[in-house]
Amino acid sequence: METEKKSSFLETLNGVKGVDKVAKGNFLIAGVFKSGKTSSLETIPLPAVVCNFDPGGLTVLSEKFKTNQDVLILDYSKDDSDKPVAFDNFVKDFNRLRAHKYFNDSRSFALDSTTGLLRAVRTWVVDEMINKYKSKRTPSEAKYKVSTLRDWSMITEVAIRTINLITSLPCNVFLTAHTSVKEVSDDINKTNELIKRLKASPAVADEIPFGFDELYIARVKKTSKGPEHFFVTRCDRDFDFCGSRFAKHSDLPEEVPQDWEIIFKHIGLSWSKNETL
């Protein structure tokens, strides 16, 4: 993406102030690998836009879901991870759909995963920084300069403002995120830090107008009938960033099946486009 296009997108991100709260929800689903985060997206309200950043992520979804005429799937997982192509393409598609008011007619927007988005943003930001330093240093020196920037300040800033833009959509928003109790990889550790910042930072009210109404942890346990997937809707000893705003005024249990139709009935949101509040 050319510099002027990047600047234009950053101006768009900086300019988002949010819109009036509507009958929708913003959901963040975190959890370890193979805990059911992606497969749970098959039960979100339709029509839906699903953006995939995770390699192999689409293989989890059924063909019935992927070929549903009410589901638009945008796959960025095959873009070159060493180039800023994935985030470039996401920005282009997102802006195009937003300009044509596509999200106004959608019931849901899903992004799988926030961890993959962070990787894409990191590549995009590093590319921008390398270009910035090229005039002052050799390419190798520029790459070294970028590699020494460990605070992720600009990467986190772009990621948060992108999520700001997403959570401001007029439809339900579902973001997944790979997390772990133990330190596993830099990507997952940064995802944990980002989630905690989204919930705990005093600046969240300005950075993300709506924030996330619900932050669930995806879990799976073995039973005599096979694996049972469920969401934890409250904080526990392993994850202290769980939470539910809707639970204060609903009968949402602490553990609930990974079925969004069931969850929406608990928290009082309409799941079917034929339902009325």
C-alpha positions as CSV (number, residue, x, y, z in Angstrom):
1,M,0.0,0.0,0.0
2,E,1.3,3.4,-0.9
3,T,2.2,5.9,1.9
4,E,-0.7,8.2,1.1
5,K,-3.2,5.2,1.3
6,K,-1.7,4.2,4.7
7,S,-2.0,7.8,5.9
8,S,-5.6,8.0,4.8
9,F,-6.5,4.8,6.7
10,L,-4.8,6.0,9.8
11,E,-6.8,9.3,9.5
12,T,-9.9,7.2,9.3
13,L,-8.9,5.3,12.4
14,N,-8.1,8.4,14.3
15,G,-11.4,10.0,13.3
16,V,-13.7,7.3,14.6
17,K,-15.7,8.6,17.6
18,G,-18.4,5.9,17.7
19,V,-22.1,6.0,17.1
20,D,-25.2,5.6,19.2
21,K,-25.6,2.2,21.0
22,V,-28.0,0.0,19.1
23,A,-29.5,-3.5,19.8
24,K,-26.3,-5.4,19.1
25,G,-23.4,-6.9,21.0
26,N,-19.6,-6.9,20.7
27,F,-18.1,-10.2,21.7
28,L,-14.5,-11.3,22.3
29,I,-14.0,-15.1,22.5
30,A,-10.6,-16.1,23.9
31,G,-9.1,-19.5,24.5
32,V,-6.4,-22.0,23.7
33,F,-6.1,-23.8,20.4
34,K,-8.9,-26.2,19.5
35,S,-11.2,-24.9,22.2
36,G,-14.1,-24.3,19.7
37,K,-13.6,-20.5,19.1
38,T,-13.8,-20.8,15.3
39,S,-16.4,-23.5,15.0
40,S,-18.7,-21.5,17.3
41,L,-18.9,-18.8,14.6
42,E,-21.2,-21.2,12.6
43,T,-24.0,-20.2,15.0
44,I,-23.7,-16.4,14.8
45,P,-26.7,-14.5,13.3
46,L,-26.8,-14.3,9.6
47,P,-26.2,-12.6,7.2
48,A,-22.6,-12.4,8.3
49,V,-19.1,-11.3,7.1
50,V,-16.3,-13.6,8.3
51,C,-12.7,-12.4,8.0
52,N,-10.0,-15.1,8.5
53,F,-6.4,-14.4,9.3
54,D,-5.4,-17.8,10.7
55,P,-3.7,-20.4,8.5
56,G,-6.0,-23.4,8.4
57,G,-8.7,-21.5,10.2
58,L,-11.3,-22.1,7.4
59,T,-10.8,-25.9,7.5
60,V,-12.6,-25.9,10.9
61,L,-15.8,-24.5,9.4
62,S,-18.2,-26.8,7.6
63,E,-18.8,-26.7,3.9
64,K,-22.5,-26.0,4.6
65,F,-21.5,-22.8,6.5
66,K,-18.9,-21.7,4.0
67,T,-21.2,-22.1,1.0
68,N,-24.2,-20.4,2.7
69,Q,-25.4,-17.6,0.5
70,D,-25.8,-15.4,3.6
71,V,-22.1,-15.8,4.6
72,L,-19.4,-13.7,3.0
73,I,-15.9,-15.1,3.8
74,L,-12.8,-13.1,3.3
75,D,-9.6,-15.1,3.7
76,Y,-6.3,-13.2,4.4
77,S,-4.4,-16.3,5.8
78,K,-2.7,-17.1,2.5
79,D,-1.2,-13.6,2.0
80,D,2.6,-13.4,2.3
81,S,3.3,-12.9,6.0
82,D,6.6,-11.2,5.1
83,K,4.8,-8.5,3.3
84,P,2.1,-6.0,4.4
85,V,-0.4,-7.7,2.0
86,A,-2.8,-9.2,4.5
87,F,-3.6,-6.0,6.4
88,D,-3.6,-4.0,3.1
89,N,-6.2,-6.3,1.6
90,F,-8.3,-6.3,4.8
91,V,-8.3,-2.5,4.9
92,K,-9.3,-2.3,1.2
93,D,-12.1,-4.8,1.6
94,F,-13.3,-3.3,4.9
95,N,-13.4,0.2,3.6
96,R,-15.2,-0.9,0.4
97,L,-17.9,-2.8,2.3
98,R,-18.3,0.0,4.8
99,A,-18.6,2.6,2.0
100,H,-21.4,0.5,0.4
101,K,-23.2,0.2,3.7
102,Y,-22.8,-3.6,3.5
103,F,-22.7,-3.9,7.3
104,N,-26.0,-2.1,7.7
105,D,-27.7,-5.2,6.1
106,S,-25.5,-7.7,7.9
107,R,-26.4,-9.2,11.3
108,S,-22.8,-10.1,12.2
109,F,-19.1,-9.4,11.5
110,A,-16.6,-12.0,12.7
111,L,-12.8,-11.8,12.7
112,D,-10.7,-14.9,13.4
113,S,-8.4,-14.2,15.0
114,T,-7.2,-11.1,16.9
115,T,-3.9,-12.9,17.2
116,G,-3.7,-13.2,13.4
117,L,-4.7,-9.6,13.0
118,L,-1.9,-8.6,15.4
119,R,0.6,-10.4,13.2
120,A,-0.7,-8.7,10.1
121,V,-0.6,-5.3,11.7
122,R,2.9,-5.9,12.9
123,T,4.1,-6.7,9.4
124,W,2.3,-3.6,8.1
125,V,3.7,-1.3,10.7
126,V,7.2,-2.7,10.4
127,D,7.1,-2.1,6.6
128,E,6.0,1.5,7.2
129,M,8.8,2.0,9.7
130,I,11.4,0.5,7.4
131,N,10.3,2.8,4.6
132,K,10.6,5.7,7.1
133,Y,14.1,4.9,8.0
134,K,15.3,4.0,4.5
135,S,16.2,7.6,3.8
136,K,18.5,7.8,6.8
137,R,19.9,4.2,6.9
138,T,20.7,1.3,4.7
139,P,17.9,-1.3,4.5
140,S,19.8,-3.7,6.8
141,E,20.2,-0.9,9.4
142,A,16.5,0.0,9.0
143,K,15.5,-3.6,9.7
144,Y,17.8,-3.7,12.8
145,K,16.3,-0.4,14.0
146,V,12.8,-1.8,13.7
147,S,13.8,-5.1,15.4
148,T,14.9,-3.1,18.5
149,L,11.5,-1.6,19.0
150,R,10.2,-4.0,21.6
151,D,7.4,-1.9,23.1
152,W,4.9,-2.6,20.3
153,S,3.5,0.9,20.9
154,M,2.7,1.7,17.3
155,I,1.6,-1.8,16.5
156,T,-0.8,-1.8,19.5
157,E,-2.1,1.6,18.6
158,V,-3.0,0.6,15.1
159,A,-4.5,-2.7,16.3
160,I,-6.6,-0.9,19.0
161,R,-7.9,1.7,16.5
162,T,-8.7,-1.0,14.0
163,I,-10.7,-2.8,16.7
164,N,-12.3,0.6,17.4
165,L,-13.5,0.8,13.8
166,I,-14.8,-2.8,13.9
167,T,-16.7,-2.4,17.2
168,S,-18.3,0.7,15.8
169,L,-20.1,-1.3,13.1
170,P,-23.9,-1.3,13.3
171,C,-24.0,-5.2,13.5
172,N,-23.0,-7.7,16.0
173,V,-19.2,-8.1,16.2
174,F,-17.4,-11.4,17.1
175,L,-13.6,-11.5,17.6
176,T,-11.7,-14.6,18.5
177,A,-8.3,-14.5,20.2
178,H,-5.7,-17.2,21.0
179,T,-4.7,-17.1,24.7
180,S,-2.9,-19.3,27.1
181,V,-2.4,-19.5,30.9
182,K,1.3,-20.1,30.4
183,E,3.7,-18.2,28.1
184,V,3.7,-20.0,24.8
185,S,4.8,-17.6,22.1
186,D,5.3,-13.9,21.6
187,D,2.1,-13.7,19.5
188,I,-0.1,-15.2,22.2
189,N,1.6,-13.2,25.0
190,K,1.0,-10.0,23.0
191,T,-2.6,-11.1,22.5
192,N,-3.0,-11.5,26.3
193,E,-1.6,-8.1,26.9
194,L,-3.9,-6.5,24.3
195,I,-7.0,-8.1,25.7
196,K,-6.1,-6.9,29.2
197,R,-5.5,-3.4,27.9
198,L,-8.9,-3.4,26.1
199,K,-10.6,-4.3,29.4
200,A,-8.4,-2.5,32.0
201,S,-7.1,0.6,30.4
202,P,-8.7,3.9,31.7
203,A,-8.4,5.1,28.1
204,V,-10.6,2.4,26.7
205,A,-13.7,4.7,26.8
206,D,-12.0,6.9,24.3
207,E,-10.1,4.3,22.2
208,I,-13.1,1.9,21.8
209,P,-16.5,3.6,22.2
210,F,-18.4,0.4,22.9
211,G,-15.6,-1.8,24.1
212,F,-16.7,-5.4,24.3
213,D,-20.0,-6.2,26.0
214,E,-18.9,-9.8,26.5
215,L,-15.5,-11.4,27.0
216,Y,-15.8,-15.2,27.1
217,I,-13.3,-18.0,27.5
218,A,-13.7,-21.0,25.2
219,R,-13.2,-24.3,27.0
220,V,-13.5,-28.0,26.2
221,K,-13.9,-30.9,28.6
222,K,-14.0,-34.7,28.0
223,T,-17.3,-36.5,28.8
224,S,-18.6,-40.0,28.3
225,K,-20.4,-38.7,25.1
226,G,-17.2,-37.1,23.8
227,P,-15.7,-33.5,23.9
228,E,-18.0,-30.9,25.3
229,H,-17.3,-27.3,24.2
230,F,-18.6,-24.4,26.3
231,F,-17.9,-20.7,27.2
232,V,-17.0,-19.4,30.6
233,T,-18.6,-16.0,31.1
234,R,-17.0,-15.0,34.4
235,C,-13.5,-14.5,35.6
236,D,-11.8,-17.6,37.0
237,R,-8.4,-18.5,38.4
238,D,-6.8,-18.9,35.0
239,F,-8.2,-15.9,33.1
240,D,-9.0,-12.7,35.0
241,F,-10.3,-10.7,32.0
242,C,-13.6,-12.5,31.5
243,G,-16.7,-10.5,31.9
244,S,-20.3,-9.9,30.8
245,R,-22.2,-6.6,30.8
246,F,-25.4,-8.3,29.7
247,A,-25.2,-10.8,32.6
248,K,-26.1,-8.0,35.0
249,H,-29.6,-7.9,33.5
250,S,-30.1,-11.4,32.3
251,D,-30.0,-15.1,33.3
252,L,-26.7,-15.8,31.6
253,P,-25.0,-18.7,33.4
254,E,-21.3,-18.9,34.3
255,E,-20.9,-21.7,31.8
256,V,-22.9,-21.8,28.5
257,P,-22.9,-24.0,25.4
258,Q,-21.0,-22.6,22.4
259,D,-24.2,-21.8,20.6
260,W,-24.9,-18.1,19.9
261,E,-28.6,-18.7,19.5
262,I,-28.8,-19.9,23.1
263,I,-26.5,-17.1,24.3
264,F,-28.6,-14.4,22.6
265,K,-31.8,-15.7,24.2
266,H,-30.1,-15.5,27.6
267,I,-28.9,-11.9,27.2
268,G,-31.9,-10.6,25.4
269,L,-30.6,-9.9,21.9
270,S,-32.4,-11.0,18.7
271,W,-30.6,-13.9,17.0
272,S,-33.0,-14.4,14.0
273,K,-33.6,-11.6,11.6
274,N,-37.3,-12.3,12.0
275,E,-37.2,-11.7,15.7
276,T,-38.1,-8.4,17.3
277,L,-36.8,-7.1,20.6
